[in-house]
Amino acid sequence: MAKMRLAVVGLGMASAPHAKSLQDLSNRVEVAAVFSPSASRRQAFAEHWNMPISDSLDAIVDDASIDALLVLTPPSTHLEIVERAARAGKHVLLEKPLEITTARAADMVEKAETAGIALGVVLQHRFRPVSVALRDIIAQGRLGALVGASAKLSNWRPQSYYDQPGRGTMARDGGGVLLTQGIHTLDLLISLAGPPSEVFAYATTTPVHRMETEDLVAGALRFENGALGTVSATTSAYPGLPDTVELIGTKGTARIEGRALVAQFHDGSEVRQADDGPGGGAGADPMAFPHDHHRAVLADFVDAIENRRPPLVSGREALKVHRLIEALLHSATTRRSATVAH
């Protein structure tokens, strides 16, 4: 089968793990072009990676030989780029989040589906081996019926992180800790437990940071079957702690903390597993993690196009976590419980 010809659009912070992943998958993917509107970023990228550089997004979109775009630009630009790709019949793998509002995200998903292009989203926590192992445990019924499901993200970002132009603003990012950092852990939670039906939350900007959006959120969750849970997310927790997802069932409890999974069952059996390589990304360097899971996202995207199926995390699938985040922030604003749209 011929290699997929892919163009990278955007060369910000997330470009390095994707570039490593593209190198690893060079037997399946040919990088046709790499674009940034910033000449300095194009030059810096070219000094590290042997990939063809382009100074024209128009040329990439108009090139009929390019099958797909890997979009790594700020969230506020995603809708326009996906619209252009859809008109050109090009598939898109999109760095999270989908867009800066759920309405814009839903519009983008509809346009991609109408055009018949694949739209995948980089929510790589689902591809971690411990996440796959826990998904298998649930599918086997070993936890029993769900009674509790919670997630905690305790990241650290220094003020210098938010001093970057547009960082943590509604106009560029669409939100703060939930949409930029917490989205990964929340997506993993609901991929395992299903989306909650109702939430109640508080959100604030702590004195630790000067920024427009929230850097601390605490919330309660209620699921359709009556299960309860909590959400805690912050970028104020120095020096950064491993994220956790905990599921409590009628037959046992499972917990992912950082790169380790521990599941213990009422019958006395247990499962213990750890991802290879160092964890990271919770502290001052948000890119301090291995690229393995990004590579898995990209490989799934290629598989999806070759086999004419949706990516594991499609645009429509990613809308679920956007709707949860929207409900949490709506509750925090109104100081009332909020229903999670489905």
HUMO-V961096 format. One record per run of one state. SS is the DSSP state (H for helix, E for strand, - for the rest). FROM is the first residue (numbers start at 1). LEN is the number of residues. If there is no record, write none. Layout:
ss=SS from=FROM len=LEN
ss=SS from=FROM len=LEN
This chain:
ss=- from=1 len=3
ss=E from=4 len=6
ss=- from=10 len=5
ss=H from=15 len=10
ss=- from=25 len=4
ss=E from=29 len=7
ss=- from=36 len=3
ss=H from=39 len=10
ss=- from=49 len=4
ss=E from=53 len=2
ss=- from=55 len=2
ss=H from=57 len=6
ss=- from=63 len=5
ss=E from=68 len=4
ss=- from=72 len=3
ss=H from=75 len=14
ss=- from=89 len=2
ss=E from=91 len=5
ss=- from=96 len=6
ss=H from=102 len=14
ss=- from=116 len=3
ss=E from=119 len=4
ss=- from=123 len=1
ss=H from=124 len=4
ss=- from=128 len=1
ss=H from=129 len=11
ss=- from=140 len=6
ss=E from=146 len=9
ss=- from=155 len=1
ss=E from=156 len=1
ss=- from=157 len=2
ss=H from=159 len=4
ss=- from=163 len=14
ss=H from=177 len=17
ss=- from=194 len=4
ss=E from=198 len=7
ss=- from=205 len=11
ss=E from=216 len=7
ss=- from=223 len=5
ss=E from=228 len=7
ss=- from=235 len=1
ss=E from=236 len=1
ss=- from=237 len=7
ss=E from=244 len=6
ss=- from=250 len=2
ss=E from=252 len=6
ss=- from=258 len=2
ss=E from=260 len=6
ss=- from=266 len=4
ss=E from=270 len=5
ss=- from=275 len=17
ss=H from=292 len=15
ss=- from=307 len=7
ss=E from=314 len=1
ss=H from=315 len=20
ss=- from=335 len=3
ss=E from=338 len=2
ss=- from=340 len=3
